[in-house]
Amino acid sequence: MKKFYFGQSWQVYGTNSVEVPDDFTIEQAIEFVKKNWDDVGLANNPVYVQDSDEADFDCCDFEDGKAVLWNKYIQYLHDWAESHSEHTFAGMTPACYDEWYDNEYQEEN
């Protein structure tokens, strides 16, 4: 048996809240949320929306195929950026794809 990788997405629903001035109307509160959407954050109580899941076969491949390796490299970049976000890491850069594949990926597998 071999693994076949594909994308998958689904929806969740949850409630959220923001602090607004006491004299705001519903319309003003809605506008406030829309204007500040990037700062609102995600709901803390997400619930899966029944039957909302979908398969994405635009980027699918077998375990060691190019698409899977590329997605693993993108995840490496994401993890690297999170773990190197402090100013003390200024000037440092993550491994390029070839270096990641030859060193980081091969060590893990």
Order of alpha helices (4+ residues) and beta strands (2+ residues): beta-beta-alpha-alpha-beta-beta-alpha
